[in-house]
Amino acid sequence: MRPMARWAMSGALLTAAVAGPLSTPAHSAPASLYAPSALVLTTGHGERAVTTTPERAVTLNCAYITSGTHPDTRQACAEMDRVNGDLGRLATLRGNDAGRPCTKEYRPVVVTIQGVWRGTRVNYEHTFANSCVKETQGASAFAF
């Protein structure tokens, strides 16, 4: 095959390879090697998220690289991995102040986690008796 014909053939194949994926419908999402893990965590004083105004909210992205506005994205993502996305177990992980005693006052704090964890939609809510209990009994993921 002559060099000019080879270049033309290579050019045609390259154009078909590049134009083929570009001609997919606009509504289809590109494939990724990693399932998305992007969460929004909120906290507020009250018994239920429905009746509570969020006082603080942070984002957490645990895909390939950890990121977000959470104060400790690495630790929070590590805890999420440790419980394998079972958000109910996060409330029983011991926080950094596990030995600190808390008062018995009842001033409920509700924590919510909403978003996607490894491609699965999550909507989680847990109420702690007070802020101290949230910090001592809950995971570091709740420390924001």
LUMMI-55975 format. One record per residue: x, y, z of N, C-alpha, C, O in turn. Coordinates in pm, 1 decimal. Layout:
# residues N
        n_X        n_Y        n_Z       ca_X       ca_Y       ca_Z        c_X        c_Y        c_Z        o_X        o_Y        o_Z
          X          Y          Z          X          Y          Z          X          Y          Z          X          Y          Z
...
# end
This chain:
# residues 144
        n_X        n_Y        n_Z       ca_X       ca_Y       ca_Z        c_X        c_Y        c_Z        o_X        o_Y        o_Z
       85.6     -116.4        0.0        0.0        0.0        0.0       89.9      122.2        0.0      187.2      128.4       75.2
       58.0      218.3      -83.3      136.5      339.8      -95.3      122.4      422.5       31.9       17.6      417.6       96.2
      225.7      498.8       70.2      219.1      579.2      191.4      101.7      676.5      192.9       38.9      695.2      297.1
       71.4      737.7       81.2      -38.1      833.9       77.0     -171.6      764.2      104.2     -255.9      816.7      176.8
     -190.3      645.4       45.5     -313.4      570.1       66.0     -322.5      522.7      211.7     -431.0      521.0      269.8
     -208.6      484.3      270.3     -205.8      439.6      409.6     -245.9      554.0      502.0     -323.4      533.1      595.4
     -194.6      674.8      477.8     -230.2      790.8      559.8     -378.5      823.8      547.5     -444.2      857.7      645.9
     -429.9      813.5      425.6     -572.6      840.9      404.0     -657.5      739.2      478.6     -757.6      774.0      541.2
     -615.8      611.3      470.9     -690.3      506.5      539.6     -682.3      526.0      690.7     -783.3      512.9      759.9
     -563.8      557.0      742.9     -547.5      581.9      885.9     -631.0      701.4      929.1     -694.8      699.1     1034.3
     -629.9      805.4      847.4     -710.0      924.3      878.2     -857.8      893.2      883.3     -929.0      941.8      971.2
     -904.7      811.9      788.9    -1046.4      774.8      786.3    -1083.2      692.4      909.0    -1188.2      715.0      969.2
     -997.8      596.8      946.8    -1024.5      515.2     1065.9    -1020.9      599.3     1193.5    -1103.6      580.8     1282.8
     -926.5      690.2     1201.8     -917.2      777.9     1317.9    -1039.9      866.4     1328.2    -1094.1      885.6     1437.0
    -1084.1      920.2     1215.6    -1204.3     1003.8     1214.9    -1326.0      923.6     1259.1    -1408.2      973.4     1335.9
    -1338.2      800.9     1211.7    -1451.6      716.0     1251.2    -1445.5      682.5     1399.6    -1548.5      678.1     1467.0
    -1324.9      658.9     1450.6    -1310.9      625.4     1592.5    -1345.1      744.1     1681.4    -1407.2      727.5     1786.4
    -1305.0      862.9     1640.1    -1332.1      981.8     1720.5    -1475.8     1028.5     1702.1    -1541.9     1063.0     1800.1
    -1524.3     1030.3     1581.8    -1659.6     1079.8     1554.3    -1765.4      984.0     1605.0    -1875.4     1027.0     1639.8
    -1734.3      852.8     1610.2    -1831.4      754.7     1658.9    -1877.4      786.6     1799.9    -1997.7      800.1     1822.2
    -1785.0      799.4     1898.1    -1827.3      831.9     2033.5    -1889.9      969.8     2045.5    -1972.3      992.3     2134.1
    -1852.7     1062.1     1958.6    -1910.0     1196.3     1966.6    -2052.9     1199.8     1917.9    -2127.9     1291.7     1950.9
    -2091.6     1100.0     1839.2    -2226.1     1101.4     1785.1    -2327.0     1031.7     1875.2    -2440.1     1008.5     1832.6
    -2289.6      997.1     1999.3    -2383.6      934.9     2092.9    -2486.1     1038.5     2137.2    -2457.3     1158.1     2134.0
    -2603.9      995.8     2178.0    -2705.8     1091.2     2221.0    -2658.2     1177.7     2336.9    -2577.4     1134.2     2418.8
    -2708.3     1299.3     2343.1    -2666.4     1395.2     2445.6    -2706.7     1350.4     2585.8    -2643.0     1390.2     2683.3
    -2811.2     1268.5     2597.8    -2859.3     1229.8     2729.7    -2781.0     1114.0     2791.5    -2801.7     1083.0     2908.8
    -2692.6     1050.0     2717.1    -2617.7      938.9     2775.4    -2495.5      991.0     2849.7    -2425.6     1080.0     2801.2
    -2470.4      935.4     2966.9    -2358.2      978.2     3050.1    -2233.7      900.1     3011.3    -2243.2      783.3     2973.6
    -2117.7      962.7     3019.9    -1995.5      890.4     2988.7    -1966.9      784.7     3094.1    -1997.3      803.2     3212.0
    -1908.5      674.6     3050.9    -1873.3      567.9     3144.1    -1753.7      611.4     3227.0    -1669.3      687.8     3180.3
    -1747.0      562.8     3349.5    -1638.4      597.6     3439.5    -1582.7      471.2     3502.1    -1653.5      371.5     3516.7
    -1456.8      475.8     3538.6    -1396.1      362.9     3606.6    -1441.1      353.7     3751.1    -1433.4      246.5     3811.1
    -1487.8      463.8     3808.2    -1525.2      469.3     3948.9    -1672.3      507.6     3961.7    -1718.6      601.2     3896.6
    -1744.6      435.3     4045.1    -1883.2      470.8     4071.3    -1883.6      601.3     4150.6    -1798.5      620.4     4237.5
    -1976.8      690.3     4122.6    -1977.4      819.0     4193.4    -2006.9      802.6     4342.0    -2087.3      718.6     4382.4
    -1940.5      884.1     4421.5    -1962.4      889.0     4565.7    -1954.8     1034.8     4607.3    -1849.5     1083.3     4648.8
    -2066.1     1103.7     4596.1    -2073.6     1245.5     4630.3    -2189.2     1265.1     4727.3    -2302.9     1227.7     4698.7
    -2158.7     1324.3     4842.2    -2257.4     1335.9     4949.2    -2266.3     1478.4     5001.5    -2170.1     1554.8     4994.3
    -2383.2     1512.9     5054.3    -2403.6     1637.7     5126.4    -2444.9     1599.2     5267.7    -2542.5     1526.7     5287.0
    -2370.6     1647.9     5365.9    -2398.7     1619.2     5506.3    -2448.2     1746.5     5571.9    -2389.2     1853.0     5553.4
    -2556.2     1736.7     5648.4    -2609.7     1853.3     5718.9    -2628.8     1818.4     5865.6    -2639.9     1701.4     5902.4
    -2632.5     1920.7     5947.7    -2661.9     1903.6     6089.6    -2745.5     2022.4     6136.6    -2733.0     2133.7     6085.7
    -2829.4     1996.1     6233.2    -2913.9     2101.2     6289.3    -2976.6     2053.2     6419.1    -2982.3     1933.1     6445.4
    -3023.7     2147.1     6500.1    -3086.5     2111.9     6627.9    -3233.4     2080.5     6605.3    -3308.3     2162.0     6551.3
    -3273.2     1961.9     6647.2    -3410.4     1916.7     6633.3    -3414.7     1765.8     6630.6    -3310.9     1699.9     6625.0
    -3534.8     1711.0     6634.5    -3550.7     1566.3     6638.6    -3557.7     1503.1     6500.8    -3515.6     1388.8     6482.9
    -3609.9     1575.4     6403.8    -3626.3     1520.7     6269.0    -3579.8     1623.0     6166.5    -3596.0     1743.6     6185.2
    -3522.1     1573.5     6058.8    -3471.2     1662.4     5954.7    -3582.9     1742.2     5888.5    -3560.9     1854.9     5844.2
    -3700.9     1685.1     5881.8    -3813.4     1752.1     5817.0    -3850.9     1880.7     5889.4    -3891.6     1978.3     5826.3
    -3837.3     1880.9     6021.8    -3879.1     1998.1     6100.5    -3760.4     2080.7     6149.4    -3777.6     2172.0     6230.2
    -3641.1     2049.7     6101.5    -3520.4     2117.8     6147.5    -3457.9     2199.1     6035.4    -3449.1     2153.8     5921.3
    -3414.8     2319.2     6069.6    -3340.9     2401.0     5974.5    -3193.8     2363.3     5982.4    -3134.9     2369.1     6090.3
    -3133.0     2324.8     5870.2    -2990.3     2291.0     5874.3    -2907.5     2410.6     5920.7    -2924.2     2522.2     5871.4
    -2818.8     2385.8     6015.5    -2731.4     2491.6     6066.2    -2595.0     2487.6     5999.7    -2524.1     2588.1     5994.3
    -2559.7     2372.0     5949.9    -2430.0     2356.4     5884.0    -2443.0     2248.1     5778.1    -2511.8     2148.1     5798.9
    -2377.5     2267.8     5665.6    -2377.3     2168.9     5557.8    -2238.3     2162.6     5495.8    -2172.4     2265.0     5477.8
    -2195.1     2042.2     5463.6    -2066.0     2021.7     5398.5    -2083.7     1920.4     5285.7    -2180.0     1843.7     5283.5
    -1989.4     1921.7     5192.7    -1989.7     1825.2     5083.6    -1875.3     1727.7     5102.7    -1774.0     1759.8     5165.0
    -1892.5     1608.4     5048.5    -1791.3     1504.1     5059.8    -1792.3     1422.8     4930.9    -1894.7     1365.7     4893.3
    -1677.8     1418.1     4863.7    -1663.6     1341.8     4741.3    -1558.2     1235.1     4765.6    -1441.8     1266.6     4790.2
    -1599.2     1108.4     4758.6    -1508.5      997.7     4789.1    -1481.5      911.2     4667.0    -1459.4      790.8     4680.8
    -1482.7      968.7     4549.8    -1453.4      890.6     4429.9    -1305.2      856.9     4428.3    -1252.7      810.0     4529.3
    -1238.7      878.4     4321.7    -1097.1      844.9     4311.2    -1012.4      931.4     4404.2     -925.0      880.4     4474.2
    -1037.6     1059.8     4404.8     -966.1     1154.3     4490.8    -1067.4     1213.9     4588.1    -1175.5     1255.8     4547.0
    -1033.0     1217.9     4717.3    -1124.9     1276.1     4815.1    -1121.5     1427.7     4803.9    -1016.1     1488.6     4785.8
    -1239.5     1486.6     4815.4    -1250.1     1632.2     4809.2    -1380.4     1673.2     4875.3    -1459.9     1589.1     4917.3
    -1400.6     1802.6     4883.6    -1523.6     1855.9     4940.8    -1493.9     1960.6     5045.5    -1378.5     1997.3     5067.0
    -1599.0     2008.8     5110.9    -1584.8     2112.4     5213.0    -1581.8     2054.0     5353.9    -1571.7     2128.8     5451.1
    -1590.2     1923.1     5366.5    -1579.8     1858.4     5498.1    -1441.0     1887.3     5555.2    -1343.1     1885.6     5480.6
    -1429.9     1913.9     5686.7    -1299.5     1946.5     5745.5    -1193.9     1836.4     5731.6    -1074.9     1866.8     5724.0
    -1235.0     1708.8     5728.1    -1139.3     1599.0     5716.0    -1192.3     1497.6     5615.5    -1245.6     1393.4     5653.6
    -1177.4     1528.8     5486.7    -1234.6     1444.2     5382.0    -1174.4     1303.5     5382.5    -1245.5     1205.4     5360.7
    -1046.0     1293.8     5406.8     -981.3     1161.6     5406.0    -1037.8     1070.1     5514.3    -1071.8      954.9     5487.2
    -1047.8     1121.1     5636.2    -1098.9     1040.7     5747.7    -1246.0     1004.7     5725.2    -1286.7      890.9     5749.0
    -1324.5     1100.8     5680.0    -1467.2     1075.8     5656.9    -1486.6      968.9     5549.1    -1569.8      879.6     5565.1
    -1410.8      977.2     5440.3    -1422.0      877.0     5334.4    -1371.7      741.2     5382.2    -1427.1      638.0     5344.5
    -1267.1      740.3     5464.9    -1216.4      614.3     5519.8    -1322.1      547.0     5607.1    -1338.0      425.0     5603.0
    -1393.8      626.3     5685.8    -1500.4      569.9     5769.4    -1614.7      516.7     5684.0    -1671.2      411.6     5713.9
    -1648.5      588.7     5578.6    -1753.8      541.7     5487.9    -1711.9      408.4     5424.7    -1794.0      317.8     5410.2
    -1584.7      397.0     5387.6    -1534.6      270.8     5332.2    -1537.3      160.0     5436.9    -1571.3       45.7     5406.2
    -1501.1      194.6     5561.8    -1495.8       95.0     5668.6    -1632.3       32.5     5694.1    -1640.8      -87.3     5721.0
    -1738.4      110.6     5686.1    -1873.2       56.8     5708.5    -1937.3       12.4     5577.0    -2053.5      -28.2     5574.0
    -1859.4       20.7     5467.8    -1904.1      -22.5     5336.1    -2036.7       41.9     5294.9    -2123.1      -23.4     5236.4
    -2051.0      169.1     5326.0    -2170.4      242.4     5287.4    -2290.8      219.3     5375.8    -2396.3      277.5     5350.4
    -2279.8      135.7     5480.0    -2390.3      112.5     5573.9    -2393.9      230.9     5670.5    -2331.2      226.7     5776.4
    -2466.3      335.0     5634.8    -2463.4      460.2     5709.0    -2514.4      446.0     5851.7    -2476.9      525.3     5938.0
    -2598.2      347.7     5878.3    -2646.4      323.9     6013.9    -2533.5      289.6     6110.5    -2542.3      320.1     6229.4
    -2428.5      227.0     6060.9    -2314.0      192.0     6145.4    -2227.4      313.3     6177.3    -2150.2      308.6     6273.1
    -2237.2      421.9     6100.3    -2156.9      541.5     6128.7    -2190.6      600.5     6264.9    -2102.8      653.9     6332.7
    -2316.4      591.4     6305.5    -2359.6      651.1     6432.1    -2300.5      578.2     6552.7    -2300.1      632.6     6663.2
    -2250.7      456.3     6533.2    -2196.4      380.9     6646.2    -2043.6      378.6     6647.9    -1984.3      326.0     6742.2
    -1979.6      433.9     6546.7    -1833.4      443.5     6549.5    -1794.7      545.6     6654.4    -1860.9      648.2     6669.7
    -1690.9      518.5     6724.3    -1646.0      611.1     6828.2    -1570.4      726.4     6766.6    -1483.0      706.0     6682.4
    -1603.7      848.8     6808.3    -1537.3      968.4     6758.3    -1402.5      990.1     6824.8    -1352.0      902.7     6895.3
    -1345.3     1105.9     6802.2    -1213.7     1138.6     6858.4    -1217.4     1156.7     7009.5    -1116.2     1135.1     7076.4
    -1332.6     1196.0     7065.0    -1345.5     1221.7     7208.8    -1422.6     1109.0     7276.7    -1509.9     1135.8     7359.3
    -1392.2      983.3     7243.8    -1470.9      869.6     7292.0    -1471.7      856.9     7443.7    -1568.9      806.4     7499.7
    -1366.3      901.3     7511.9    -1360.9      887.9     7656.4    -1421.6     1005.5     7731.0    -1433.2     1000.2     7853.4
    -1460.1     1109.8     7662.2    -1513.3     1230.7     7725.1    -1656.2     1206.9     7773.2    -1739.9     1159.1     7696.7
    -1685.0     1239.9     7899.4    -1822.8     1223.1     7948.6    -1913.6     1334.3     7894.6    -1870.0     1447.5     7873.7
    -2037.9     1299.8     7873.1    -2136.8     1396.5     7824.6    -2247.4     1413.8     7928.5    -2276.5     1322.5     8005.7
    -2307.4     1530.1     7929.0    -2421.7     1554.9     8017.3    -2542.5     1479.6     7963.2    -2543.3     1434.6     7848.6
    -2642.7     1467.0     8046.2    -2763.5     1394.7     8006.2    -2871.8     1487.8     7952.1    -2986.6     1446.6     7935.6
    -2835.7     1612.7     7924.4    -2936.0     1705.7     7871.2    -2986.7     1656.9     7736.2    -2913.4     1595.5     7658.8
    -3112.5     1685.2     7710.2    -3171.5     1645.8     7583.0    -3190.6     1769.7     7497.2    -3285.7     1845.9     7514.7
    -3099.7     1787.4     7406.0    -3106.6     1894.7     7306.7    -3068.4     1829.8     7173.8    -2953.8     1839.4     7129.8
    -3165.8     1763.4     7110.1    -3136.2     1675.1     6997.2    -3067.7     1746.3     6880.0    -3095.0     1862.2     6848.7
    -2978.0     1671.0     6817.7    -2906.4     1715.5     6698.5    -2929.5     1609.5     6592.0    -2901.9     1491.5     6613.7
    -2979.5     1651.5     6478.2    -3004.4     1558.6     6368.7    -2897.6     1578.2     6261.1    -2863.2     1690.6     6224.4
    -2846.6     1465.7     6212.0    -2746.7     1464.7     6105.5    -2808.8     1394.1     5985.3    -2869.8     1288.2     6000.1
    -2793.5     1452.2     5866.8    -2843.4     1388.0     5745.0    -2728.4     1370.2     5646.4    -2633.4     1448.4     5643.7
    -2739.6     1266.6     5566.8    -2645.7     1241.1     5457.3    -2730.2     1207.5     5335.4    -2809.6     1113.4     5337.0
    -2712.1     1285.1     5230.9    -2787.1     1262.7     5107.6    -2692.5     1269.4     4989.6    -2595.8     1345.5     4990.1
    -2720.9     1189.7     4889.6    -2639.2     1190.0     4769.1    -2625.8     1051.5     4711.1    -2721.0      973.5     4709.5
    -2504.5     1021.3     4662.6    -2477.6      894.2     4597.2    -2353.1      833.0     4659.9    -2250.3      899.6     4672.4
    -2362.3      705.6     4699.5    -2245.9      632.9     4751.3    -2222.3      512.1     4661.9    -2305.0      421.2     4655.3
    -2109.7      512.1     4593.9    -2071.5      405.6     4500.6    -2182.2      372.6     4402.9    -2211.2      255.9     4376.5
    -2243.4      476.5     4349.9    -2345.7      461.6     4247.9    -2485.5      436.3     4300.4    -2578.9      426.2     4220.9
    -2503.9      425.6     4431.5    -2635.4      399.5     4491.0    -2683.6      524.9     4563.7    -2609.2      584.5     4641.6
    -2805.5      563.6     4538.6    -2865.3      681.4     4602.5    -2883.3      654.7     4750.8    -2932.5      548.7     4789.7
    -2842.9      752.6     4835.6    -2858.9      738.7     4980.3    -2934.8      858.7     5036.1    -2922.6      971.3     4987.8
    -3012.4      830.7     5138.3    -3086.5      933.0     5211.2    -3092.4      886.1     5356.7    -3175.7      802.5     5391.9
    -3004.5      939.7     5440.5    -2985.2      891.1     5576.7    -3010.9     1003.0     5676.8    -2982.7     1119.9     5650.0
    -3064.4      965.7     5791.4    -3090.1     1061.2     5899.4    -3068.1      991.4     6033.2    -3111.9      877.9     6052.7
    -2999.6     1060.2     6126.1    -2980.7     1005.7     6260.9    -2986.7     1120.9     6361.2    -2931.7     1228.4     6337.5
    -3053.9     1096.7     6472.9    -3067.1     1197.8     6577.3    -2986.7     1155.7     6699.6    -3002.0     1044.7     6750.4
    -2900.5     1246.4     6746.3    -2823.0     1226.6     6868.2    -2888.4     1307.5     6979.7    -2954.6     1407.6     6952.2
    -2871.0     1265.7     7105.2    -2933.5     1334.1     7218.9    -2884.5     1477.8     7234.5    -2962.2     1565.6     7271.8
    -2756.8     1502.7     7206.6    -2701.6     1638.2     7212.2    -2572.0     1641.5     7132.0    -2527.7     1538.7     7080.8
    -2512.0     1757.8     7121.2    -2390.4     1774.0     7040.2    -2274.6     1691.7     7094.8    -2196.2     1636.0     7017.9
    -2263.3     1683.6     7226.4    -2154.9     1606.3     7287.4    -2164.8     1459.2     7248.3    -2064.4     1397.0     7213.7
    -2284.2     1404.3     7253.7    -2304.2     1264.4     7216.6    -2269.7     1244.3     7069.3    -2209.1     1143.5     7032.9
    -2307.4     1338.7     6985.2    -2274.6     1330.0     6842.1    -2123.2     1324.0     6821.5    -2074.3     1246.6     6739.2
    -2050.0     1405.5     6895.9    -1905.0     1411.9     6879.4    -1832.9     1292.8     6940.9    -1728.2     1252.2     6890.4
    -1886.2     1235.8     7048.6    -1816.0     1125.8     7115.8    -1856.9      989.0     7064.2    -1772.8      899.7     7054.2
    -1983.9      970.6     7031.3    -2029.6      838.9     6988.2    -2032.7      825.1     6837.0    -2020.0      714.4     6784.6
    -2049.2      933.8     6767.9    -2057.8      927.2     6622.4    -1922.4      924.3     6556.0    -1819.5      946.6     6619.8
    -1923.5      896.8     6428.9    -1801.4      891.0     6350.2    -1744.7     1029.8     6328.9    -1814.1     1130.0     6345.8
    -1618.4     1034.6     6291.8    -1554.9     1162.5     6259.4    -1621.8     1226.4     6137.6    -1611.1     1347.3     6116.8
    -1690.3     1145.7     6057.8    -1763.2     1199.3     5942.7    -1867.8     1300.3     5988.1    -1903.8     1390.7     5912.7
    -1917.0     1285.3     6111.9    -2018.4     1376.9     6165.1    -1957.2     1501.6     6229.9    -2030.2     1591.2     6272.4
    -1826.1     1507.7     6237.7    -1758.7     1620.3     6304.1    -1734.6     1733.7     6204.1    -1627.3     1744.5     6144.6
    -1834.6     1815.8     6187.6    -1822.2     1933.7     6101.4    -1905.3     2045.7     6155.6    -1908.5     2154.1     6097.3
# end
